[in-house]
Every structure is written in C-alpha cells, then in structure tokens.
Amino acid sequence: MTEVRTIDVSGLKPYDISSQAPLWWGQFMIVFIEGTMFGILIAAYFYVRLRMDVWPPPGDQFPHRTLPTLELIPLILSCVGSYWASEAAKKNDRAGMIGGMALNVVLAGIALWMRIVEWHSLNFNWMTDAHGSYVWAFLGLHTFDYIGDLAFTAVLLLLVLIGRYGPKQRLGVHVDSIVWYFLVAIWIPIYVVIYWGPVIVRTQQ
C-alpha cells in the first residue's frame, strides 16, 4: 500500500503579515506563473521577429513611444503608494494604509488612462498579422491583470475607509503590494519589447 505523504503546515500563521501566511505563498506562486507566461511570450515574440525581414509588417503603424514612456512615470511612482500601504498594514496604521492605497489608485488610474489612449491610436488589432497579435497579447494580458489588481486595491481602500477591516484585510493590503510590484516590474521588459524591440533588432541585423 502506498504511503500517503503529507506536509505539516500547522506552523503557518493564516493572517500573519509575513512569508508564514499561506496567502503570501499563494500570491508568490501566482506571480511566478504569470512571470513565466510573459517570459514565454517574449521569447515567442523574438522567435517570430527574427524570422521576418520587415517588422512591423507593411501597413502596421509603428507604436508611438511618447505616451507609453510618460506612462512609466506614474506607474513606477505608484509603487511608493503600495510600499507605504504595506508598511502601514504591518503596524496597523489605518491612516497610512488609506494614504498609500489612495496614492496607488490615483497614480495607477492615470497610467491606465494613458495606456487606453495609446491603445486606441493603434491602427492594427490581434487579427491583422503576427505583430498585431503579439502587441495585443502583451497589452491585453497585462492590462487585464492591471485592472484586476487596481480594482482589488480600490475594494481594500473602501473597506479600510469605512473601518471594516481586520487581520485578513491587512494581510490583503500587504500581498496586494507584492502583485503590484510584479505588474510594474514586468511591464518594463514588455514596454521595451513592444516599443524598442523592433528598433534594437533591426539595428543589430
């Protein structure tokens, strides 16, 4: 008879704001999985790109870099709000959590608006060609995660504002910051691939 193997997790603290919380590990694994997904997508992009003589294909307007570059400013600064809220959650500092999450939501909202404006300026979609498919895949997948986490942050902010929060919500504020750091960090290589990758590769050929 096969021996059943189990792992003793009794030492883990459900709502401790540290790596001892199961939710912390859950979010860490989500970040790992999504990071792997984006890494594979970037590799696939360059696999196709290096086999094309012209990139973007004729007819595709090369994405403008000005607005996406400016978008990096509020996006990166939004991490300050996440860090502020995370540190406040560890100390049960209600004012700090409110201030940090409010700053995060405002700056992230500005960055999202800039991305939507840029998105609407594209003259191709996911069905146009391989270039369009990859650009829309990058933008679509990242923006989907972006909006989801922004909504989660807004809900946490509302709960703290009305005073309906406890250890579970404080842990949520902390792990939310982990996901946000990832979304900001992973956007930088995606930004380079979409807006600078074609130029870099063309220069080296």
matplotlib code that plots the C-alpha trace (Angstrom):
import matplotlib.pyplot as plt

x = [0.0, 1.4, 2.3, 0.4, 2.8, 1.7, 3.2, 2.8, 1.6, 0.4, 3.2, 1.9, 0.0, -3.1, -3.1, 0.4, 1.9, 5.0, 6.1, 4.5, 1.0, -0.5, -1.9, 1.6, 2.8, -0.3, 0.4, 4.0, 3.1, 0.7, 3.5, 5.8, 3.3, 2.5, 6.1, 6.8, 3.9, 5.2, 8.7, 7.5, 5.5, 8.6, 10.7, 8.0, 7.8, 11.5, 11.4, 8.9, 10.6, 14.0, 12.3, 10.7, 12.5, 10.3, 8.9, 6.4, 4.8, 3.8, 0.7, 1.2, 1.9, 4.8, 3.5, 4.4, 6.8, 6.0, 2.8, 4.0, 7.3, 5.4, 3.2, 6.2, 6.4, 3.0, 3.3, 6.7, 5.7, 2.6, 4.9, 5.6, 1.9, 2.0, 5.1, 3.5, 0.3, 2.2, 4.4, 1.3, -0.5, 2.3, 1.8, -2.0, -1.7, -5.1, -4.2, -1.0, -3.0, -5.5, -2.9, -0.8, -3.6, -5.2, -1.9, -1.6, -5.1, -4.7, -1.3, -2.3, -5.5, -3.6, -1.2, -4.2, -5.9, -2.6, -2.5, -6.1, -5.4, -2.3, -4.2, -6.8, -4.2, -3.0, -4.1, -3.9, -5.5, -4.9, -6.2, -4.1, -0.8, 1.7, 3.0, -0.6, -1.3, 1.8, 1.3, -2.4, -1.5, 1.1, -1.2, -4.3, -2.9, -1.0, -3.9, -6.3, -4.1, -3.6, -7.3, -8.0, -5.4, -6.4, -10.0, -8.8, -6.8, -9.9, -12.0, -9.4, -9.2, -13.0, -13.0, -10.3, -12.0, -15.3, -13.5, -14.4, -11.0, -9.0, -6.0, -7.3, -7.7, -4.3, -2.7, -4.6, -3.0, 0.4, 0.1, -1.6, 1.6, 3.6, 1.4, 1.6, 5.4, 5.3, 2.9, 5.1, 8.4, 7.1, 5.8, 9.3, 10.6, 7.2, 7.5, 11.0, 9.8, 6.8, 8.3, 12.0, 12.5, 11.9, 14.5, 17.1, 16.9, 16.9, 20.0, 21.9, 20.9]
y = [0.0, 3.4, 5.6, 8.9, 11.8, 15.0, 18.3, 19.8, 23.3, 23.8, 26.3, 28.6, 31.7, 32.4, 36.1, 36.9, 39.7, 37.7, 34.7, 32.5, 33.2, 30.8, 33.7, 35.1, 31.9, 31.8, 35.2, 34.4, 31.4, 33.4, 35.9, 33.1, 31.6, 34.9, 35.8, 32.5, 33.2, 36.6, 35.3, 32.6, 35.3, 37.5, 34.6, 33.7, 37.3, 37.4, 33.9, 35.2, 38.7, 37.2, 35.3, 38.4, 40.7, 43.6, 44.3, 45.6, 44.3, 46.8, 48.6, 48.5, 51.9, 51.7, 52.4, 55.9, 55.9, 59.3, 58.4, 54.9, 56.3, 59.0, 56.3, 54.8, 57.8, 57.4, 53.6, 53.5, 56.1, 54.1, 51.6, 54.3, 54.1, 50.3, 50.3, 52.9, 50.9, 47.6, 49.1, 50.7, 47.3, 45.7, 48.4, 48.5, 52.2, 53.0, 56.4, 55.1, 52.3, 54.8, 57.3, 54.6, 52.9, 56.2, 57.3, 53.9, 54.1, 57.7, 57.1, 53.7, 55.2, 58.0, 55.4, 53.2, 56.2, 56.9, 53.3, 53.3, 56.5, 54.9, 51.6, 53.5, 55.1, 51.7, 51.1, 47.3, 44.6, 41.0, 39.7, 41.9, 39.9, 38.3, 41.7, 42.8, 39.5, 39.9, 43.5, 43.0, 39.9, 41.8, 44.8, 42.7, 40.2, 42.9, 45.3, 42.6, 41.8, 45.6, 46.4, 43.4, 44.4, 48.0, 47.0, 44.8, 47.7, 50.0, 47.5, 47.2, 51.0, 51.2, 48.6, 50.4, 53.8, 52.5, 50.8, 47.2, 45.6, 43.3, 40.9, 39.4, 42.7, 44.0, 40.8, 41.6, 45.1, 43.5, 40.8, 43.3, 45.2, 42.1, 41.7, 45.4, 45.4, 42.5, 44.2, 47.3, 45.3, 43.0, 46.0, 47.4, 44.5, 44.3, 48.1, 47.5, 44.7, 46.5, 49.9, 49.4, 45.7, 46.2, 49.0, 47.2, 44.0, 45.9, 47.8, 44.6, 42.9]
z = [0.0, -1.0, 1.9, 2.0, 2.3, 3.9, 4.8, 8.2, 7.8, 11.3, 11.9, 9.2, 10.5, 8.4, 8.8, 9.8, 7.5, 6.5, 4.4, 7.1, 5.7, 3.1, 1.2, 0.8, -0.8, -3.0, -4.3, -4.8, -6.9, -9.0, -9.7, -10.6, -13.0, -14.7, -14.9, -16.7, -19.0, -20.0, -20.4, -22.8, -24.7, -25.0, -26.3, -28.8, -30.0, -30.8, -32.3, -34.9, -35.2, -36.1, -39.0, -40.5, -42.9, -42.2, -38.7, -38.1, -41.3, -44.0, -43.1, -39.3, -37.9, -35.5, -32.0, -30.8, -27.8, -26.2, -24.3, -23.2, -22.0, -20.0, -18.6, -16.8, -14.5, -12.7, -13.0, -11.2, -8.6, -7.8, -6.1, -3.5, -2.5, -2.4, -0.2, 2.1, 2.5, 3.0, 5.8, 7.4, 7.3, 9.3, 12.0, 11.8, 10.8, 9.3, 8.0, 6.4, 4.6, 3.4, 2.2, 0.5, -1.3, -2.3, -3.9, -5.6, -7.1, -8.3, -10.0, -11.4, -12.7, -14.5, -16.1, -17.1, -18.8, -20.7, -21.9, -23.1, -25.1, -26.7, -27.3, -29.3, -31.5, -32.9, -36.5, -36.2, -34.0, -33.0, -36.3, -38.6, -38.6, -36.2, -35.0, -34.1, -32.3, -30.1, -29.3, -28.4, -26.4, -24.4, -23.8, -23.3, -20.7, -18.7, -18.8, -17.6, -14.6, -14.1, -13.9, -11.7, -9.1, -9.3, -8.5, -5.7, -4.2, -4.6, -2.7, 0.1, 0.3, 0.7, 3.4, 5.4, 4.8, 6.4, 9.2, 8.2, 8.2, 10.4, 10.2, 6.9, 5.2, 6.5, 5.0, 1.8, 1.7, 2.1, -0.5, -2.9, -2.9, -4.0, -7.0, -7.8, -7.7, -10.1, -12.5, -12.6, -12.9, -15.7, -17.7, -18.2, -20.3, -22.1, -22.9, -24.2, -26.4, -27.9, -28.4, -28.7, -29.6, -33.4, -33.5, -31.4, -33.5, -36.8, -35.7, -35.0, -38.2]

ax = plt.figure().add_subplot(projection="3d")
ax.plot(x, y, z, "-o")
ax.set_aspect("equal")
plt.show()
